[in-house]
């Protein structure tokens, strides 16, 4: 049996994390990093009443198992919402964020769209709100 050769990205993910390329459409900034089987996507809107669509490049195939969103700067429960999509297909929408340090577990994942193929670059995390805000989405996944 031949020895399996693992990629340099695999070793980075296992040891210190791997930064993923992102593209932001709309307003604000977005970053993504993978550590083991967790992806952390940080989104910030910089203007009131705008949306931040952050598309994350996917250098490996995976399936989303669960997600948690964290409010870093929201001021009221009604002002910020996070969504997760596979391209235009909604996996989870409008996870409501409360005041600062608020955690929201996403319980309504649509399993029809939770699988991603290496290189399809279709993972989109959105942040919307009526004021400037920062949110962090922590996505647990399984490699496929």
C-alpha positions in Angstrom: 0.0 0.0 0.0 1.5 3.4 -1.0 2.2 5.9 1.7 -0.3 8.8 1.7 1.2 12.2 1.2 -0.5 15.1 2.9 -0.5 18.6 1.6 1.3 21.5 3.2 -2.2 23.0 3.9 -3.1 20.0 6.0 0.0 20.4 8.2 -0.8 24.2 8.6 -4.4 23.4 9.6 -3.3 20.9 12.2 -0.5 23.0 13.8 -1.2 26.7 13.7 -4.3 27.3 11.6 -4.7 28.3 7.9 -5.8 31.7 6.8 -8.3 31.4 3.9 -8.7 34.0 1.1 -12.0 36.0 1.3 -13.8 38.3 -1.0 -16.1 41.0 0.5 -19.1 42.3 -1.4 -21.1 45.1 0.0 -19.7 46.8 3.0 -17.0 46.2 5.6 -14.3 43.5 6.0 -14.2 39.8 6.3 -11.5 37.3 7.4 -11.5 33.5 7.7 -9.2 31.0 9.3 -9.3 27.2 9.9 -8.0 25.4 12.9 -8.5 21.6 13.0 -12.2 21.2 12.1 -13.4 24.7 13.0 -13.6 27.7 10.7 -13.7 31.2 12.2 -15.2 33.9 10.0 -15.0 37.5 11.3 -17.2 40.1 9.7 -17.5 43.8 10.2 -19.8 46.4 8.7 -18.5 49.9 8.6 -21.6 51.9 7.6 -25.1 51.9 9.1 -27.8 49.8 7.5 -25.5 47.9 5.1 -24.8 44.3 4.5 -21.5 42.5 4.4 -21.2 39.4 2.2 -18.0 37.6 2.8 -17.2 34.7 0.4 -14.7 32.3 1.7 -12.4 30.3 -0.6 -12.6 26.6 0.1 -9.3 24.8 -0.5 -10.7 21.5 0.7 -14.1 19.6 0.7 -16.2 19.7 3.8 -19.7 19.5 5.3 -20.9 21.9 7.9 -22.1 20.2 11.1 -23.0 23.2 13.3 -22.4 26.9 13.7 -22.3 29.5 16.5 -22.3 33.2 16.0 -20.8 35.7 18.5 -21.6 39.4 18.8 -18.5 41.5 19.3 -20.0 45.0 19.1 -23.8 44.9 18.7 -25.8 47.1 20.9 -29.3 45.7 20.8 -30.8 42.3 20.0 -32.7 43.7 17.0 -29.7 45.2 15.1 -27.6 42.4 13.8 -28.2 39.2 11.9 -25.8 36.6 10.5 -26.5 34.2 7.7 -24.7 31.3 6.0 -25.1 30.3 2.4 -23.8 27.9 -0.2 -23.7 30.2 -3.2 -27.3 31.5 -3.3 -28.8 28.6 -1.3 -29.5 29.5 2.3 -28.1 27.1 5.0 -29.0 29.4 7.9 -30.5 32.8 7.9 -31.0 35.6 10.3 -29.2 34.2 13.4 -30.0 37.1 15.7 -27.3 38.7 17.7 -27.8 40.5 21.0 -25.6 42.8 23.0 -21.8 42.5 23.1 -20.5 39.0 24.1 -23.8 37.4 23.0 -23.7 33.8 21.6 -26.3 32.4 19.3 -26.3 28.7 18.4 -27.7 28.2 14.9 -30.1 25.3 15.2 -31.9 25.5 11.8 -29.2 24.4 9.4 -30.6 23.3 6.0 -28.6 20.0 5.5 -29.5 20.1 1.8 -26.8 22.7 1.2 -24.2 22.1 3.9 -21.6 20.2 1.7 -18.9 22.1 -0.1 -16.5 20.9 -2.8 -12.8 21.8 -2.9 -12.3 25.0 -4.9 -16.0 25.8 -5.4 -15.6 28.9 -3.2 -19.3 29.1 -2.5 -19.3 29.6 1.3 -20.9 33.0 2.0 -21.3 34.4 5.5 -23.4 37.5 5.8 -23.8 40.2 8.4 -26.6 42.7 8.3 -27.8 45.3 10.7 -29.1 48.8 11.3 -25.8 50.0 12.8 -22.1 49.4 12.6 -21.1 46.0 14.0 -18.8 43.0 14.3 -19.7 39.4 14.4 -17.8 36.1 14.5 -19.2 32.9 13.0 -17.6 29.7 14.3 -18.4 26.8 11.9 -17.7 23.2 12.9 -17.3 20.9 9.9 -16.2 17.5 8.8 -13.7 16.9 6.0 -15.1 14.9 3.2 
